[in-house]
Structure formats: C-alpha cells, structure tokens
Amino acid sequence: MITKYFLKTIPIVTSFFLIILNNSVPPPPGYGFVIPSISIVCLIYWSLKKISDFNVLDAAIIGLLSDFIIGTPIGSSVLLFIFTRTFLLWLCSRIDKNNPLINSVIIFLSISFYYFFSYIFIIFYFNKQPFIKSYLMGYILTLFLYPLVSIIFNWLM
C-alpha cells in the first residue's frame, strides 16, 4: 500500500523539483524562450513509463504547477500537457515502442507536437509572434535534455 502510494507520487514530486530547479535562475532579458521545457520532458518520460501509472490527472497537476512556477496563463500548460499526453498515447497505441529507435521517434514527435501547439497558443493568446530562432533554440535544448532526464529518472527508479 505504501509502496503503491510512493510510486504514484514520484512523478509529481520529481517533476515539481525539476521545474523549480529549471526556473530558479531567471534568464537574461530577451532570452525567455531559450530555456528548455523541463516540464514536457518530465511529462513524456512519465507517460512512457509503465511502472508509474501516470494518468491525465497527474499531467494536469504538473501543468498547473508549471503554470504557477513559470508564470504562464493558468490552464494553458494543463491543456497543452493533456493534448500532448493524448497524442503520445495515440502514437504508442499505433507503433510498437519496444524498439529504442522507434521510442526516440515517439519522443521527438511528442516534443515537436507540444512546441508547435505552444507556439500557436502564444500567437493567439498574446497576439504576438515570438522570434522563431530563440523559440527553436528552446525546442532543440528540450530535445537534447530528454536523454539526461531519462538517465536520471531511470537511476531513481
């Protein structure tokens, strides 16, 4: 019973810790989009991990925590995380993810899906178009951050 509850809280606690760690040092002015999205990396990792029983409510909680810590409009990360998780699970149901190369493609497509729709959200919500080069830099950093976070989380589990 305690082990099941402990395994259930690991995704939220570790994601919360990494989101705080990622946002503890503010970026220089004008470099806000260059920061990688650690929250989406945590969401994708825990959604692919079968041991953790990561569900939609957990994705919504991580999205809400991310909104509060990062300062994005409340509910925006929740919707993006739920859509990204749904897309990820749809991909996993269509493709055999036992192959590490296929698993990497699923991760790449999920991060790309998140960044595409978050860019569309920024355009519609703020009625401004962010500078694409700095936004792409954050996207690339997020892609390269996933293996590191995956190694750390695999070591914890």
Secondary structure, DSSP 8 states (H G I E B T S, - for coil): -HHHHHHHHHHHHHHHHHHHHHTSS---TT-GGGS--HHHHHHHHHHH-TTTT--HHHHHHHHHHHHHHH---TTHHHHHHHHHHHHHHHHHHHS-TTSHHHHHHHHHHHHHHHHHHHHHHHHHHHS----HHHHHHHHHHHHHHHHHHHHHHHHH-
